[in-house]
Amino acid sequence: MKGVSYKAPIYLQLREVIRNKIESGEYKPSITIPSEKELADTYGINRLTVRNAIDALVKEGLLKRVHGKGIYVMNNKVNRDLETLAGFSQTMHEKNKRAYVKVRVKLLRLAGEKYGYIFGISPEEKLFCIKRTCFADDEPVSLEEVLIPFKVLPELEKIDVSVFSMYEIYKFYNIEITKAYQTVDLVRLDAKEAKLLGVERDSSVMLFESISYNQDNEVIEYSKNYTRGDHCDFIVHYHGDTVRDEGAPG
C-alpha cells in the first residue's frame, strides 16, 4: 500500500491508510467509513485483516463500532465542560445509567418568520429539524426537538444523530458553544407526546427551552426538551458574581 513500508504487516498498512484519510478529512468525524467488505474489496485483502486494522484504530479512539449501524470516525481531541453544557448521554453516563436515543424526525425545513427571527436569518433559509426520544435504562426520560441552521453545520445531513450527541458533533466540527439561555416551564403533554414519554395524557412535565450561541455570538441552536420530573433531579449552580442579596441596598 502506498506510503507504508512493504515490510509492515498488511493490517498495519491498512491502519495507516485509514488514519491518513481521517487526518486529511476524507473520512469526516461522526460519518461512517466504508464497511469491512468494501475495504476488503477495494484493497484486495481478506476481511479478517481489515477487522484487525479497524480494531487497532478503535482502541486508539479514532473509530467507533456501532452494532447494526457501521464504523464511525471519532475525534480523540474532544473536551467538554460537564458543569455547564453537557449532552444527554454524557449526563446519564455520569449517573451510571445506560443512555440512548431514538430519532423520530430528521429533516430540512424553511426557517419561517419565527425561527428566522430567532436565528437572525432569512425566513427562506433552511434549518435542520431533529426530534428524538431520550432513554435511560430503557425508560423514556425526555422528548427533544433541536433546530440548527443548515449553513452552521451542512455535514449534519450525513450524520446519524442517534449515535452522537449534538455537543460531540459540534466539537468534531470546531463549533464552540460559549453560552446558552434557558427557560423552564411546567406544561401538559398531548396524547401523542404523553405516549412517547410513557406517561398519562395531560401529565405535567418540565419544558426546557434553550437558545445557544457560538464564539461569534451567533445563535446556532434552538431546542425544546420535555423532561419527566420523576426520573430527573435538577441542580442549579449559583456563582459569586451572579448572586445578589435582594434585601440590601442596590
C-alpha positions as CSV (number, residue, x, y, z in Angstrom):
1,M,0.0,0.0,0.0
2,K,1.3,3.4,-1.0
3,G,3.2,5.4,1.7
4,V,3.8,2.4,4.0
5,S,6.8,0.1,4.2
6,Y,6.4,-3.2,2.4
7,K,7.8,-4.9,5.4
8,A,4.9,-3.9,7.6
9,P,2.0,-6.4,8.1
10,I,-0.9,-5.7,5.8
11,Y,-3.3,-4.8,8.6
12,L,-0.9,-2.1,9.8
13,Q,-0.6,-0.7,6.3
14,L,-4.4,-0.5,6.1
15,R,-4.5,1.1,9.5
16,E,-2.2,3.8,8.3
17,V,-4.2,4.3,5.1
18,I,-7.4,4.8,7.1
19,R,-5.6,7.0,9.6
20,N,-4.4,9.2,6.8
21,K,-7.9,9.5,5.3
22,I,-9.1,10.6,8.8
23,E,-6.4,13.1,9.3
24,S,-6.8,14.5,5.7
25,G,-10.5,15.0,6.2
26,E,-11.5,12.5,3.6
27,Y,-13.2,10.4,6.3
28,K,-15.0,13.1,8.4
29,P,-15.8,12.9,12.1
30,S,-19.2,11.3,13.0
31,I,-19.6,9.9,9.5
32,T,-19.3,6.1,8.7
33,I,-16.3,4.8,6.8
34,P,-16.7,2.1,4.2
35,S,-17.7,-1.3,5.5
36,E,-15.2,-4.1,6.2
37,K,-16.4,-5.8,3.0
38,E,-16.0,-2.7,0.9
39,L,-12.5,-2.1,2.3
40,A,-11.5,-5.7,1.7
41,D,-12.8,-5.5,-1.9
42,T,-11.1,-2.1,-2.5
43,Y,-7.6,-3.2,-1.3
44,G,-7.8,-6.9,-2.4
45,I,-7.3,-8.3,1.1
46,N,-9.4,-10.5,3.4
47,R,-11.9,-9.2,5.9
48,L,-10.0,-10.5,9.0
49,T,-7.1,-8.3,8.0
50,V,-9.5,-5.3,7.6
51,R,-11.1,-6.1,11.0
52,N,-7.7,-6.1,12.7
53,A,-6.8,-2.7,11.2
54,I,-10.1,-1.3,12.3
55,D,-9.8,-2.8,15.8
56,A,-6.5,-1.1,16.2
57,L,-8.0,2.3,15.4
58,V,-11.0,1.6,17.7
59,K,-8.5,1.0,20.5
60,E,-6.8,4.3,19.7
61,G,-10.2,6.1,19.8
62,L,-10.2,7.1,16.2
63,L,-13.0,4.8,15.2
64,K,-16.2,3.6,16.9
65,R,-18.1,0.5,16.1
66,V,-21.9,0.7,16.5
67,H,-23.7,-2.6,16.2
68,G,-26.1,-2.7,13.2
69,K,-25.0,0.8,12.0
70,G,-21.4,0.7,11.0
71,I,-18.0,2.2,11.9
72,Y,-17.8,5.9,12.7
73,V,-15.0,8.3,12.7
74,M,-14.3,9.8,16.1
75,N,-12.3,12.8,17.3
76,N,-9.9,11.9,20.1
77,K,-9.4,15.6,21.0
78,V,-13.0,16.1,22.3
79,N,-13.1,18.0,25.6
80,R,-16.3,19.1,27.4
81,D,-17.2,21.3,30.2
82,L,-19.5,19.0,32.1
83,E,-20.6,21.6,34.7
84,T,-22.2,23.9,32.2
85,L,-23.0,22.4,28.8
86,A,-23.3,18.6,28.5
87,G,-25.3,16.3,26.3
88,F,-27.9,13.8,27.5
89,S,-25.7,10.7,27.0
90,Q,-22.8,12.2,29.0
91,T,-25.1,13.3,31.8
92,M,-26.6,9.8,32.1
93,H,-23.1,8.2,31.9
94,E,-22.1,10.3,34.9
95,K,-25.2,8.8,36.8
96,N,-24.2,5.3,35.8
97,K,-27.2,4.8,33.6
98,R,-27.4,3.3,30.1
99,A,-28.4,6.0,27.7
100,Y,-29.5,6.0,24.1
101,V,-31.8,8.0,21.8
102,K,-34.3,7.1,19.1
103,V,-34.6,9.6,16.2
104,R,-38.2,10.3,15.3
105,V,-37.7,13.1,12.8
106,K,-34.7,14.4,10.9
107,L,-35.5,16.8,8.0
108,L,-34.8,20.1,6.4
109,R,-37.4,22.8,6.6
110,L,-37.7,26.5,5.9
111,A,-36.9,28.8,8.9
112,G,-40.1,30.8,8.5
113,E,-40.7,34.1,10.3
114,K,-40.5,32.8,13.9
115,Y,-37.2,30.9,13.6
116,G,-35.8,33.3,11.0
117,Y,-36.1,36.0,13.8
118,I,-34.6,33.7,16.4
119,F,-31.6,32.8,14.3
120,G,-31.2,36.2,12.6
121,I,-31.6,34.7,9.1
122,S,-34.0,34.9,6.2
123,P,-37.3,33.0,6.5
124,E,-36.4,31.3,3.3
125,E,-33.2,29.8,4.7
126,K,-33.2,26.1,5.7
127,L,-33.0,24.6,9.1
128,F,-32.3,21.1,10.3
129,C,-35.2,19.9,12.5
130,I,-34.4,16.9,14.7
131,K,-36.8,15.2,17.1
132,R,-35.5,12.5,19.4
133,T,-36.7,10.4,22.4
134,C,-34.0,10.0,25.1
135,F,-33.9,6.9,27.2
136,A,-32.1,6.0,30.4
137,D,-32.1,2.3,31.4
138,D,-34.8,1.6,28.7
139,E,-37.2,4.2,30.2
140,P,-38.1,7.3,28.2
141,V,-36.9,10.3,30.0
142,S,-37.3,13.2,27.6
143,L,-38.5,14.4,24.2
144,E,-36.1,16.6,22.4
145,E,-36.5,18.9,19.5
146,V,-33.5,20.7,18.0
147,L,-33.3,23.3,15.2
148,I,-30.0,24.2,13.6
149,P,-29.4,26.4,10.5
150,F,-28.1,24.4,7.5
151,K,-25.3,26.9,7.0
152,V,-24.0,26.3,10.5
153,L,-23.4,22.5,10.0
154,P,-24.2,21.3,6.5
155,E,-22.5,18.0,7.3
156,L,-25.3,17.2,9.6
157,E,-27.3,15.8,6.7
158,K,-25.0,12.8,6.6
159,I,-24.6,12.3,10.4
160,D,-26.5,9.7,12.4
161,V,-27.8,11.8,15.3
162,S,-28.8,8.6,17.2
163,V,-25.1,7.8,17.6
164,F,-23.6,11.1,18.6
165,S,-24.8,13.9,20.8
166,M,-25.0,17.4,19.4
167,Y,-22.2,18.5,21.7
168,E,-20.0,15.8,20.3
169,I,-20.9,16.8,16.7
170,Y,-20.2,20.5,17.4
171,K,-16.8,19.6,18.9
172,F,-15.9,17.4,15.9
173,Y,-16.5,20.4,13.6
174,N,-14.8,23.0,15.8
175,I,-18.1,24.7,16.7
176,E,-17.9,26.2,20.2
177,I,-21.0,26.9,22.2
178,T,-19.9,29.7,24.5
179,K,-23.3,30.5,26.2
180,A,-26.9,29.4,26.3
181,Y,-30.0,31.0,27.6
182,Q,-32.6,28.6,29.0
183,T,-36.1,29.0,30.3
184,V,-38.0,26.4,32.4
185,D,-41.8,25.9,32.4
186,L,-44.3,23.3,33.6
187,V,-46.5,22.2,30.7
188,R,-49.1,19.5,29.9
189,L,-48.4,16.9,27.1
190,D,-50.9,16.0,24.4
191,A,-51.8,12.3,23.9
192,K,-49.1,11.6,21.3
193,E,-46.3,13.2,23.3
194,A,-47.5,11.5,26.5
195,K,-47.4,8.1,24.9
196,L,-43.9,8.7,23.6
197,L,-42.8,9.7,27.1
198,G,-44.6,6.8,28.8
199,V,-46.8,9.0,31.0
200,E,-50.6,9.6,31.3
201,R,-52.3,12.0,28.9
202,D,-52.3,15.6,30.3
203,S,-49.4,14.8,32.6
204,S,-47.3,17.8,33.5
205,V,-43.6,17.7,32.6
206,M,-40.8,20.2,32.6
207,L,-40.2,22.1,29.4
208,F,-36.7,23.5,28.9
209,E,-36.3,25.9,26.0
210,S,-32.7,26.9,25.1
211,I,-31.0,29.3,22.7
212,S,-27.3,28.6,22.2
213,Y,-24.6,30.9,20.8
214,N,-21.2,30.3,19.3
215,Q,-18.0,32.1,19.8
216,D,-19.1,34.8,17.4
217,N,-22.2,35.5,19.4
218,E,-24.4,33.9,16.7
219,V,-27.4,31.8,17.5
220,I,-26.7,28.3,16.3
221,E,-29.2,26.2,18.1
222,Y,-32.8,26.4,19.4
223,S,-34.0,23.5,21.4
224,K,-37.1,22.3,23.4
225,N,-36.8,19.5,25.8
226,Y,-39.8,17.9,27.6
227,T,-38.5,16.1,30.6
228,R,-40.1,13.8,33.1
229,G,-39.6,15.1,36.6
230,D,-40.0,11.7,38.2
231,H,-36.8,10.4,36.5
232,C,-34.6,13.5,36.9
233,D,-33.0,15.7,39.6
234,F,-32.4,19.4,38.7
235,I,-29.4,21.2,40.1
236,V,-28.7,24.9,39.7
237,H,-25.2,26.3,40.5
238,Y,-25.0,29.9,41.7
239,H,-21.7,31.7,41.3
240,G,-20.4,34.6,43.4
241,D,-20.7,37.2,40.7
242,T,-24.4,36.3,39.9
243,V,-25.8,36.2,43.5
244,R,-27.4,39.3,44.8
245,D,-28.8,40.0,48.3
246,E,-32.2,41.5,47.4
247,G,-32.6,42.8,51.0
248,A,-29.5,45.0,50.7
249,P,-29.4,48.4,49.1
250,G,-28.7,48.2,45.3
